[in-house]
Amino acid sequence: LFVLKLVCSFLVFSVHSNVSCDDTASCPDGNTCCKTQEGGWACCPLPEAVCCDDFFHCCSHGTTCNVAAGSCDESSDSKPWLEKVPALPRAGQRSPGSVNCDSSHVCPDSNTCCENTDGDWSCCPLPEAVCCTDGEHCCPANYKCDVTRVSCIKGDVVIPWYNKISAQNTPAPSLNLDAVTCDDKNKIDSENRFH
């Protein structure tokens, strides 16, 4: 049984296009919000996914969670299941960790930055992933992208490849212009008056 484990930390930035879980949490676009055992939220990196009863895993739309076998079952096939990742805080809430793609784009922690064919950035929801040459997909570390089979290959193991999500622009640092301290005793206020 191949169980793919995705681990992701909260984002520092707000997501421009996201799926709202409730008024406190959201998931990146193309993800599904699933409840955690503690009553919080986690993100399944699949659209319209099935949230498994174990509160840790999820399966693609149209499949059934087989918790005993650790798989996602279709009527004719079985696929590896995915582990959900923590939900993102809503805009304005503070959270740790992100991966810098360049000076203006970031991905969630434990993701891999992949440069697109147009020179922009996307995030693969896997750490140390392999970015596929089609510019849209990625595979887990130590796998190879097979563009003709639309899959990830490692020896005899063949799994579906992953869709990347768009990298987010890093917010510009905010400056407090109310007062600039010059030294211990002097400062300049927002109207450029020296005190």
C-alpha positions as CSV (number, residue, x, y, z in Angstrom):
1,L,0.0,0.0,0.0
2,F,1.4,3.4,-1.0
3,V,0.2,6.2,1.3
4,L,1.2,9.6,0.2
5,K,1.7,11.9,3.1
6,L,1.5,15.7,2.6
7,V,2.5,18.0,5.4
8,C,1.9,21.7,5.1
9,S,2.1,24.6,7.6
10,F,-0.1,27.7,7.7
11,L,0.6,30.5,5.2
12,V,1.8,33.9,6.2
13,F,0.0,35.6,3.3
14,S,-3.7,35.8,2.3
15,V,-4.9,33.6,-0.6
16,H,-6.4,35.5,-3.5
17,S,-8.7,32.6,-4.6
18,N,-9.6,30.2,-1.9
19,V,-12.2,27.9,-0.5
20,S,-13.8,29.2,2.7
21,C,-14.3,26.5,5.4
22,D,-15.9,29.0,7.8
23,D,-15.2,32.5,9.0
24,T,-11.9,31.5,10.6
25,A,-10.2,29.2,8.0
26,S,-9.9,28.6,4.3
27,C,-8.1,26.3,1.9
28,P,-6.3,27.1,-1.4
29,D,-8.4,27.0,-4.5
30,G,-8.9,23.5,-5.8
31,N,-8.8,22.0,-2.3
32,T,-11.6,20.7,-0.1
33,C,-12.2,21.7,3.6
34,C,-12.5,18.7,5.9
35,K,-13.1,18.6,9.6
36,T,-10.4,17.5,12.0
37,Q,-10.9,15.2,15.0
38,E,-10.4,18.2,17.2
39,G,-13.2,20.1,15.4
40,G,-10.9,22.4,13.4
41,W,-10.3,22.4,9.7
42,A,-7.8,20.7,7.3
43,C,-7.3,20.9,3.6
44,C,-7.5,18.0,1.2
45,P,-5.4,18.9,-1.9
46,L,-8.2,17.8,-4.2
47,P,-11.4,19.6,-5.5
48,E,-14.8,18.2,-4.2
49,A,-12.9,15.5,-2.3
50,V,-14.4,12.9,0.1
51,C,-13.3,13.4,3.7
52,C,-12.5,10.1,5.3
53,D,-13.9,9.0,8.7
54,D,-10.5,8.7,10.3
55,F,-10.2,12.6,10.2
56,F,-6.7,12.4,8.7
57,H,-7.2,11.3,5.0
58,C,-9.2,12.2,2.0
59,C,-10.0,10.7,-1.4
60,S,-10.9,12.0,-4.8
61,H,-14.4,12.8,-5.9
62,G,-16.4,9.7,-6.9
63,T,-14.4,7.3,-4.7
64,T,-15.0,5.8,-1.3
65,C,-12.6,5.9,1.7
66,N,-11.4,2.4,2.6
67,V,-10.0,3.2,6.1
68,A,-9.1,-0.5,6.8
69,A,-7.1,-0.8,3.5
70,G,-5.8,2.8,3.6
71,S,-7.0,3.4,0.0
72,C,-9.6,5.2,-2.1
73,D,-11.8,2.6,-3.8
74,E,-13.7,3.0,-7.1
75,S,-16.0,0.3,-8.4
76,S,-13.2,-1.1,-10.5
77,D,-9.9,0.3,-9.1
78,S,-8.1,1.3,-6.0
79,K,-5.9,4.5,-5.6
80,P,-3.6,5.7,-2.8
81,W,-5.2,8.1,-0.5
82,L,-3.9,11.5,0.5
83,E,-3.3,13.0,3.9
84,K,-5.1,16.3,4.5
85,V,-3.0,19.4,5.3
86,P,-3.7,22.2,7.8
87,A,-6.2,24.9,6.8
88,L,-5.0,28.4,6.1
89,P,-5.8,31.2,8.5
90,R,-8.1,33.9,7.1
91,A,-6.6,37.2,6.0
92,G,-5.2,39.2,8.9
93,Q,-4.4,36.2,11.1
94,R,-0.8,35.4,11.8
95,S,0.8,32.0,11.1
96,P,4.3,30.6,10.7
97,G,6.3,29.3,7.7
98,S,6.4,29.6,3.9
99,V,8.8,28.8,1.1
100,N,10.3,31.7,-0.8
101,C,10.3,31.1,-4.6
102,D,11.9,34.5,-5.3
103,S,11.7,37.9,-3.8
104,S,8.0,38.3,-4.6
105,H,6.4,34.9,-4.6
106,V,5.9,32.3,-1.8
107,C,4.5,28.8,-1.3
108,P,3.1,27.2,1.8
109,D,5.7,25.5,4.1
110,S,6.6,21.9,2.9
111,N,5.6,22.8,-0.7
112,T,8.0,23.0,-3.6
113,C,8.2,26.1,-5.8
114,C,8.0,25.2,-9.5
115,E,8.7,27.7,-12.3
116,N,6.0,27.6,-15.0
117,T,6.6,27.7,-18.7
118,D,5.6,31.4,-18.7
119,G,8.2,32.2,-16.1
120,D,5.6,32.6,-13.2
121,W,5.6,30.4,-10.1
122,S,3.4,27.6,-8.8
123,C,3.4,25.5,-5.7
124,C,3.5,21.8,-5.7
125,P,1.8,20.5,-2.5
126,L,4.8,18.2,-1.8
127,P,8.2,18.8,-0.1
128,E,11.3,18.5,-2.4
129,A,9.0,17.6,-5.4
130,V,9.9,17.0,-9.0
131,C,8.5,19.7,-11.2
132,C,7.1,18.2,-14.5
133,T,8.2,19.8,-17.8
134,D,4.5,20.4,-18.9
135,G,4.6,23.3,-16.4
136,E,1.3,22.3,-14.7
137,H,2.1,19.1,-12.7
138,C,4.6,17.7,-10.2
139,C,5.6,14.4,-8.6
140,P,6.9,13.3,-5.2
141,A,10.6,13.3,-4.5
142,N,12.5,10.5,-6.3
143,Y,9.7,10.0,-8.8
144,K,9.9,10.8,-12.5
145,C,7.3,12.7,-14.5
146,D,5.9,10.6,-17.4
147,V,4.2,13.2,-19.6
148,T,2.9,10.5,-22.0
149,R,1.2,8.5,-19.3
150,V,0.2,11.6,-17.2
151,S,1.7,10.0,-14.1
152,C,4.6,9.8,-11.7
153,I,6.8,6.7,-11.9
154,K,9.3,5.2,-9.5
155,G,10.5,1.7,-10.6
156,D,7.3,-0.3,-11.0
157,V,5.1,2.1,-9.0
158,V,2.9,4.4,-11.1
159,I,0.8,7.0,-9.4
160,P,-1.3,10.0,-10.7
161,W,0.7,13.2,-10.8
162,Y,-0.3,16.3,-8.8
163,N,-1.7,19.7,-10.0
164,K,0.3,22.7,-8.8
165,I,-1.4,25.7,-7.3
166,S,-0.4,29.3,-8.0
167,A,2.3,30.9,-5.9
168,Q,1.2,34.0,-3.9
169,N,2.7,37.4,-4.1
170,T,4.4,38.4,-0.9
171,P,2.8,41.4,0.8
172,A,4.8,44.6,0.8
173,P,6.2,45.4,4.2
174,S,4.1,47.9,6.0
175,L,5.8,51.0,7.5
176,N,4.6,52.8,10.5
177,L,4.7,56.4,9.3
178,D,3.2,57.9,12.5
179,A,6.6,58.6,14.0
180,V,10.2,57.9,13.1
181,T,12.6,57.7,16.1
182,C,15.9,59.4,15.4
183,D,17.6,58.6,18.7
184,D,16.6,58.1,22.4
185,K,15.3,61.7,22.7
186,N,14.3,62.9,19.2
187,K,11.7,61.8,16.7
188,I,9.9,63.1,13.6
189,D,6.2,62.7,13.4
190,S,4.0,62.0,10.4
191,E,3.9,65.7,9.5
192,N,7.7,65.9,9.5
193,R,7.8,67.9,12.7
194,F,10.9,67.4,14.8
195,H,10.4,66.7,18.5
